[in-house]
Amino acid sequence: MTTPAMPSTLRVGVARGALELKSFVREKEALAFTAAMPVLLLVIFGTIFKGNVEGTNVDFRQYFAAGIIASGIASTTFISLGVGIAQERDDGTLKRLYGSPMPPAAYFIGKTISALVLSVAETVILFLLGGAMFGLKPPSTPERWSTLVWVFVLGVTVCTLLGIAVSSVPRSGRGAAAVLNVPYLVLQFISGVYFSFGDLPSGVQQAGALFPLKWICQGLRSALLPDTLLPAEPAHAWEHGRIALVLAAWGVAGFALCLTTFRWKRRGDG
């Protein structure tokens, strides 16, 4: 009697991704916080701020909308994954999965698929809202579309890896949201999400430039906003090469952190 072949790791990972998406949609609290928060911020703050970015003819609300899209990517990857994995470790889900026939890689494939789909969905929603409310327009050339795609893919990849890596930081799943939201909120303020990055103090700019969110914001601005914004950029250029280099470096660092910090069991478990 022939033993049936086990499904491939990729196939199991895709199935796991579909399950992750279903579970996320059913968790109304997580769905409301992760997906709706950037939308609410876009609507609330976008109706408060008026005028153009200083020294340009670009509406600040369009600048703000591009930043919120970048922030939304971080929310659906870094925060959602970090909190979700910490909770699954705390309630024993990871331990049970690790002891099952499922290849460990399939778990991470499923998480990545879920993060990518949710990021695409939220980006589309935020872009449509930004267009309807503030006149945010799609990329005007094939080159700008290409920039949008590679910045988005690199941004999602980096934030996904970092979300998996930091999931081991909270001591329990219950406190994961509080622990991970603190650096996320700080990064929004120093990365050019709520304010024009060029208007921030030089020390704050230098701190923000150390982290990927600043470069994701800048990359999205280069794809979605006109070149007339360049006088407001600190380097007076989009710096695509530097954006790619910094995000790639963070991707390598995030992967290394995943390999060294990820745990399937809670602290103290045998």
C-alpha positions in Angstrom: 0.0 0.0 0.0 1.4 3.3 -1.1 1.6 6.1 1.5 0.0 9.3 0.2 2.5 12.1 -0.4 2.5 15.0 2.0 1.4 18.3 0.5 4.3 20.7 -0.3 5.4 23.4 2.2 4.1 26.1 -0.1 0.7 24.5 -0.5 0.4 24.1 3.3 1.6 27.7 3.7 -1.0 29.1 1.3 -3.8 27.1 3.1 -2.4 28.5 6.4 -2.6 32.0 4.9 -6.2 31.6 4.0 -6.9 30.4 7.5 -5.1 33.4 9.0 -7.1 35.8 6.9 -10.4 34.2 8.0 -9.4 34.3 11.6 -8.3 37.9 11.4 -11.6 39.0 9.8 -13.6 37.2 12.5 -11.6 39.0 15.3 -13.6 42.2 15.2 -11.5 44.0 17.7 -8.3 43.3 15.9 -9.9 44.1 12.6 -11.2 47.4 13.9 -7.9 48.5 15.5 -5.5 47.4 12.8 -7.5 48.2 9.7 -9.7 51.0 10.8 -7.3 53.1 12.8 -5.3 54.4 9.8 -8.6 55.2 8.0 -9.9 57.1 11.0 -6.6 59.1 11.3 -6.7 59.9 7.6 -10.3 61.2 7.9 -9.8 63.1 11.2 -6.5 64.7 10.6 -7.1 65.2 6.9 -10.0 67.4 7.7 -8.1 69.5 10.2 -4.9 70.3 8.3 -5.2 72.9 5.5 -2.8 74.7 3.1 0.2 73.6 1.2 3.5 72.2 2.3 5.8 75.2 2.9 7.7 76.2 -0.2 5.6 74.0 -2.6 2.3 73.9 -4.3 1.5 70.5 -2.8 -1.6 70.2 -0.6 -0.4 69.1 2.9 -3.4 66.7 3.1 -2.0 64.8 0.1 1.4 64.7 1.8 -0.3 63.4 5.0 -2.3 60.8 3.0 0.9 59.3 1.6 2.3 59.1 5.1 -0.8 57.4 6.5 -0.6 54.8 3.7 3.0 54.0 4.8 1.8 53.9 8.4 -1.0 51.6 7.4 1.5 49.1 6.0 3.4 49.1 9.3 0.1 48.7 11.2 -1.0 45.6 9.2 2.4 44.0 9.4 4.6 45.0 12.3 1.8 45.5 14.8 -0.7 42.9 13.6 1.9 40.1 13.3 3.8 41.0 16.4 0.7 41.0 18.6 -0.9 38.0 16.9 2.2 35.8 17.2 2.8 36.8 20.8 -0.8 35.9 21.6 -0.5 32.5 19.8 2.6 31.8 21.7 0.9 32.7 25.0 -2.1 30.5 24.5 -0.1 27.5 23.3 -1.1 27.6 19.6 2.5 27.9 18.5 3.6 25.0 20.7 0.8 22.8 19.2 1.7 23.8 15.6 5.4 23.1 16.2 4.5 19.6 17.3 2.2 19.0 14.4 3.3 17.6 10.9 3.0 21.1 9.5 6.4 22.3 8.2 7.5 25.3 10.3 8.2 27.3 7.2 4.5 27.0 6.3 3.5 29.0 9.3 5.6 31.9 8.3 4.4 31.6 4.7 0.9 31.8 5.9 1.6 34.9 8.1 3.4 36.6 5.2 0.5 35.9 2.8 -2.0 37.3 5.3 0.1 40.4 5.9 0.5 41.0 2.2 -3.2 40.7 1.4 -4.3 42.9 4.3 -1.7 45.5 3.4 -2.9 45.6 -0.2 -6.5 45.9 0.9 -5.8 48.7 3.4 -3.6 50.6 0.9 -6.3 50.5 -1.7 -8.9 51.8 0.9 -6.6 54.6 2.1 -5.7 55.6 -1.5 -9.3 55.7 -2.5 -10.2 57.8 0.5 -7.2 60.1 -0.1 -8.3 60.5 -3.7 -11.9 61.2 -2.9 -11.2 63.6 0.0 -7.9 65.3 -0.8 -7.4 64.7 -4.5 -4.5 62.2 -4.1 -3.9 60.9 -7.6 -2.4 57.6 -8.8 1.1 57.5 -10.2 1.3 59.5 -13.4 4.0 57.5 -15.3 5.1 53.8 -15.6 8.3 54.7 -13.6 6.2 56.0 -10.7 4.0 52.9 -10.8 7.2 50.8 -10.6 8.4 52.9 -7.7 5.1 52.4 -5.9 5.3 48.6 -6.4 8.9 48.1 -5.2 8.6 50.5 -2.3 5.4 48.7 -1.2 6.9 45.2 -1.6 10.1 46.1 0.3 8.1 47.9 3.0 5.8 45.0 3.6 8.7 42.6 3.6 10.7 44.6 6.1 7.8 45.3 8.4 6.7 41.6 8.3 10.1 40.4 9.2 10.4 42.9 12.0 6.9 42.0 13.3 7.8 38.3 13.5 11.1 39.2 15.2 9.6 41.5 17.9 6.9 39.1 18.7 9.3 37.6 21.3 9.7 40.9 23.1 6.4 41.0 25.1 6.4 38.8 28.1 2.8 37.8 27.5 0.3 38.0 24.7 -1.9 40.2 26.9 0.6 43.0 27.0 1.8 42.7 23.4 -0.3 45.5 22.0 0.8 48.0 24.5 4.5 47.1 24.2 4.6 47.2 20.4 2.4 50.2 19.9 4.8 52.5 21.8 7.6 52.3 19.2 5.1 52.4 16.4 3.5 55.6 17.6 6.9 57.2 18.2 8.1 56.3 14.7 5.0 57.9 13.2 5.9 61.2 14.7 9.6 61.1 13.7 9.2 59.6 10.2 7.1 62.3 8.4 3.7 60.8 8.9 1.9 63.6 10.8 4.3 66.4 9.9 6.4 67.4 7.0 9.7 65.6 7.6 11.7 68.6 6.5 10.1 70.7 9.2 11.2 68.4 12.0 14.3 69.4 14.1 17.5 68.0 12.7 18.1 65.7 15.6 14.6 64.2 15.1 15.3 63.8 11.4 18.5 61.9 12.1 16.7 59.6 14.5 13.9 59.0 12.1 16.3 58.2 9.2 17.6 55.3 11.2 14.3 53.4 10.8 12.4 52.0 7.8 9.1 53.9 8.2 10.8 57.2 7.2 12.0 55.7 4.0 8.7 54.0 3.2 7.0 57.3 3.6 9.6 59.0 1.3 9.3 56.3 -1.3 5.5 56.5 -1.4 5.7 60.3 -1.7 8.0 60.0 -4.6 5.5 57.7 -6.4 2.3 59.6 -5.5 3.3 63.3 -5.2 4.7 65.7 -7.8 8.3 66.7 -8.1 7.3 70.2 -7.0 7.5 68.7 -3.5 11.3 68.2 -3.7 12.2 71.6 -2.2 10.5 70.4 1.0 12.6 67.2 1.1 15.7 67.5 3.2 18.0 66.2 0.4 15.9 68.0 -2.3 15.8 64.6 -4.1 13.8 61.4 -3.8 16.9 59.3 -3.1 15.5 56.1 -4.6 18.9 54.3 -4.4 19.2 55.2 -0.7 15.6 54.1 0.0 16.2 50.7 -1.6 19.5 50.3 0.3 18.2 51.2 3.7 15.1 49.0 3.3 17.2 46.1 2.0 19.5 46.4 5.0 16.6 46.4 7.4 15.2 43.3 5.6 18.5 41.5 6.1 18.6 42.6 9.8 14.9 41.6 10.2 15.6 38.1 8.8 18.6 37.7 11.0 16.5 38.7 14.1 13.8 36.2 13.1 16.3 33.4 13.1 17.9 34.3 16.4 14.9 35.6 18.5 11.8 33.6 17.4 10.5 31.2 20.0 7.7 28.6 19.6 7.2 28.3 23.3 6.5 30.7 26.2 9.3 31.7 28.6 9.7 28.9 31.2 8.1 26.2 29.0 10.1 23.1 28.7 
